[in-house]
């Protein structure tokens, strides 16, 4: 079995007493490229924040590989574009894990920033104020910041929103480069066609994991219908759900081996149904 970069064990995340991700189990293999897909309010961004530690779990755990560096790119809407900073300042923020807030940048550091600008197509933009950038240019600069972080695990929250198609294509190429370097990449994506074309693995969320595995299977018409049918995905008064026994059982891996006494529907071999949902919590067991 391949090494896991991230492992979820009965992970429940939310705000206040309101859960947004319910009892997620599974593992993300090292070097994998996974899209996170779901309706608005389905828990995609919440999961990202739980992985990086911005949110403390209500229950369960999100466990990163020991010693792995994580780079997290939030949605552009969470950024203050009015902050008086240059492009070079924004990208240099990616050096903080190495140098600290007050550390001095080395010549090697600045060379890495310059190289990152070239990679994302912003060579010569060093002194530009970030409030003068278009949406696509800003996203390129943010990807450059991720580049200089040199992280093993990369989390991108809706990086393709409100940018032009050329920029989307360039950023997809960079994401595939990261995967070829054996980095683990998880990306929140709304465009299902884009996911089908470029992402080998998909986690389909509707506050619960509806499906998780090879994209063609996870994004089947049946699974997409189930995701739309879970009204918890858009109800702000969604109730707390108690963990079910099937939540702690292992899912099948890609080879079809069953590591539990349950099939993906939540029924055990005796035929009893322990749930009302399809509990595909991952392509491989946690």
C-alpha positions in Angstrom: 0.0 0.0 0.0 1.3 3.4 -0.9 2.3 5.9 1.8 -0.3 8.3 3.0 0.3 12.1 3.0 -3.0 12.7 4.9 -5.2 10.5 6.9 -8.7 11.3 8.1 -10.1 9.4 11.1 -13.8 10.1 11.8 -13.0 13.8 11.0 -15.9 16.2 11.8 -15.4 20.0 11.3 -17.6 23.0 11.7 -18.2 26.4 13.2 -19.5 26.8 16.6 -21.9 23.9 17.2 -22.7 23.6 13.5 -20.9 20.7 11.7 -19.9 21.3 8.1 -17.9 18.1 7.4 -19.3 14.9 9.0 -17.3 11.8 10.0 -14.8 11.7 7.2 -12.6 8.6 7.0 -9.9 7.9 4.4 -6.3 8.5 3.2 -4.7 10.7 0.6 -1.8 8.9 -1.0 1.6 10.6 -1.3 2.0 12.1 -4.8 -1.7 12.0 -5.7 -3.7 14.7 -7.4 -7.2 15.0 -6.0 -10.1 17.3 -6.8 -12.6 18.2 -4.1 -16.0 18.7 -5.6 -19.5 19.6 -4.2 -22.3 22.0 -4.1 -21.9 25.4 -2.3 -21.9 24.8 1.4 -20.8 21.1 1.1 -17.8 21.5 3.3 -15.0 21.8 0.7 -13.3 24.9 2.1 -14.0 23.8 5.6 -12.1 20.5 4.9 -9.1 22.5 3.6 -9.0 24.7 6.8 -9.2 21.6 8.9 -6.3 20.0 7.2 -4.1 23.0 7.6 -5.1 23.6 11.2 -7.1 26.8 10.8 -10.1 24.9 12.3 -9.9 22.5 15.2 -11.9 19.3 14.7 -15.1 18.9 16.6 -14.3 15.2 16.5 -11.8 12.8 15.0 -8.4 13.7 13.4 -6.7 15.0 10.3 -3.2 13.6 10.3 -0.4 14.8 8.0 2.7 12.8 7.3 5.3 13.5 10.0 7.5 16.4 9.0 5.6 17.2 5.8 5.4 20.9 4.9 1.9 22.1 3.9 1.2 25.0 1.5 -2.3 26.4 1.6 -3.8 28.8 -0.9 -7.2 30.1 0.2 -9.8 31.7 -2.0 -9.0 35.1 -3.4 -12.1 36.5 -1.7 -10.3 35.9 1.6 -7.4 38.1 0.7 -7.2 41.8 1.3 -6.1 43.2 -2.1 -6.0 46.8 -0.7 -3.0 46.0 1.5 0.0 48.1 0.2 2.3 45.4 -1.0 4.3 44.6 -4.1 4.3 41.4 -6.0 7.7 40.5 -4.7 6.5 41.0 -1.1 3.5 38.7 -1.6 5.6 36.0 -3.1 8.3 36.3 -0.4 5.7 35.5 2.2 6.2 31.9 1.1 9.7 32.0 2.6 8.4 32.6 6.2 8.4 28.9 7.1 12.2 28.9 6.4 13.2 32.3 7.6 10.6 33.4 10.2 8.9 36.8 10.3 12.1 38.7 11.1 14.6 36.5 9.2 16.8 38.0 6.5 16.4 36.8 3.0 19.5 35.3 1.3 20.6 35.7 -2.3 19.3 32.1 -2.8 15.9 33.1 -1.4 15.6 36.0 -3.8 16.7 33.9 -6.7 13.9 31.4 -5.9 11.4 34.3 -5.9 12.7 35.5 -9.3 12.5 31.9 -10.7 9.0 31.5 -9.4 7.9 34.7 -11.1 9.3 33.4 -14.4 7.6 30.0 -14.0 4.1 31.7 -13.5 4.6 34.2 -16.4 5.1 37.3 -14.2 8.7 38.1 -15.0 9.3 41.8 -14.5 6.3 42.2 -12.2 8.4 42.4 -9.0 7.6 46.0 -8.2 4.0 46.0 -9.2 1.5 46.8 -6.4 -0.9 43.8 -5.9 -3.9 46.1 -6.1 -3.1 46.8 -9.8 -3.1 43.1 -10.8 -6.0 41.4 -12.7 -7.6 38.4 -11.1 -5.5 36.1 -13.3 -2.2 37.9 -12.5 -2.9 37.8 -8.8 -3.6 34.1 -9.0 -0.3 33.6 -10.8 1.5 35.5 -8.0 -0.2 33.4 -5.4 0.9 30.2 -7.2 4.5 31.7 -7.2 4.2 32.0 -3.5 3.3 28.4 -3.2 6.3 27.5 -5.4 8.8 29.1 -3.1 7.3 27.3 -0.1 8.6 24.0 -1.6 5.9 22.0 0.3 5.2 18.3 0.1 1.4 18.8 0.5 -0.3 21.6 -1.5 -3.9 22.7 -0.8 -5.6 25.0 -3.3 -9.1 26.4 -2.6 -10.9 27.3 -5.8 -7.9 28.6 -7.7 -9.6 28.8 -11.0 -12.5 31.1 -10.1 -12.8 34.4 -12.1 -9.7 34.0 -14.2 -9.1 33.7 -17.9 -8.8 30.3 -19.7 -5.1 30.9 -20.6 -4.3 31.3 -16.9 -6.4 28.3 -16.0 -4.4 26.2 -18.5 -1.0 27.5 -17.2 -2.0 26.8 -13.6 -3.2 23.3 -14.5 0.2 22.7 -16.0 1.9 23.9 -12.8 -0.3 21.6 -10.7 0.6 18.6 -12.9 4.3 19.6 -12.5 3.9 19.4 -8.8 2.3 16.0 -9.1 5.2 14.8 -11.3 7.5 15.9 -8.5 5.6 13.5 -6.2 4.0 16.3 -4.2 0.5 15.6 -2.9 -2.0 18.1 -4.3 -5.7 18.7 -3.3 -7.7 21.3 -5.2 -11.3 22.5 -4.7 -12.8 22.8 -8.1 -16.3 23.8 -9.3 -15.9 22.9 -13.0 -16.8 19.2 -13.2 -15.6 19.0 -16.9 -12.2 20.4 -15.8 -12.0 17.8 -13.1 -12.8 15.0 -15.5 -10.1 16.1 -17.9 -7.3 16.8 -15.5 -7.8 15.2 -12.1 -7.3 11.4 -11.6 -8.9 11.3 -8.1 -12.0 13.0 -6.8 -13.6 13.4 -3.4 -17.3 14.3 -3.8 -18.6 16.0 -0.7 -22.1 16.9 0.5 -20.9 17.4 4.1 -20.5 13.7 4.1 -18.2 11.9 1.6 -20.6 10.8 -1.2 -17.8 9.2 -3.2 -14.0 9.1 -3.2 -11.9 7.4 -5.8 -11.1 7.4 -9.5 -12.8 10.5 -11.0 -14.9 8.7 -13.6 -16.4 6.6 -10.8 -16.7 9.3 -8.2 -18.4 11.7 -10.6 -21.0 9.2 -12.0 -24.5 10.6 -12.6 -25.7 8.5 -9.7 -23.2 10.0 -7.3 -23.8 13.6 -8.5 -27.5 13.0 -8.0 -26.9 11.8 -4.4 -24.7 14.9 -3.7 -27.4 17.2 -4.9 -30.0 15.3 -3.0 -28.4 15.8 0.4 -30.2 18.9 1.6 -27.6 19.2 4.5 -25.3 20.6 1.8 -27.2 23.9 1.8 -29.1 23.9 5.1 -27.6 26.1 7.7 -29.6 24.3 10.4 -28.2 20.9 9.5 -28.3 18.8 12.7 -25.4 17.1 14.4 -25.1 13.6 13.2 -24.0 10.8 15.5 -21.1 8.6 14.1 -22.3 5.4 12.6 -20.4 2.1 12.9 -19.8 2.1 9.2 -17.9 5.4 9.5 -15.1 3.6 11.2 -14.8 0.7 8.8 -12.3 0.6 6.0 -13.3 1.4 2.4 -12.3 -0.7 -0.6 -9.1 0.3 -2.4 -8.7 0.8 -6.1 -7.9 -2.9 -6.6 -11.4 -3.8 -5.2 -10.1 -5.5 -2.0 -12.6 -5.2 0.8 -10.9 -4.3 4.1 -14.1 -4.5 6.1 -17.3 -6.4 6.6 -19.2 -3.7 4.6 -19.7 -2.8 1.0 -19.8 0.8 -0.1 -23.5 1.2 0.6 -23.1 0.7 4.3 -24.6 -2.8 4.4 -22.6 -5.5 6.1 -22.5 -9.1 4.8 -25.5 -10.0 6.9 -27.6 -7.6 4.8 -28.3 -5.0 7.5 -28.2 -1.4 6.4 -26.4 0.8 9.0 -26.9 4.0 7.1 -29.0 6.0 4.7 -26.0 7.2 2.7 -23.3 5.9 0.4 -20.3 5.9 2.7 -17.4 5.8 0.2 -14.8 7.5 2.4 -11.8 7.0 0.3 -10.1 4.9 -2.3 -7.9 3.3 0.4 -8.6 2.7 4.1 -7.3 4.9 6.8 
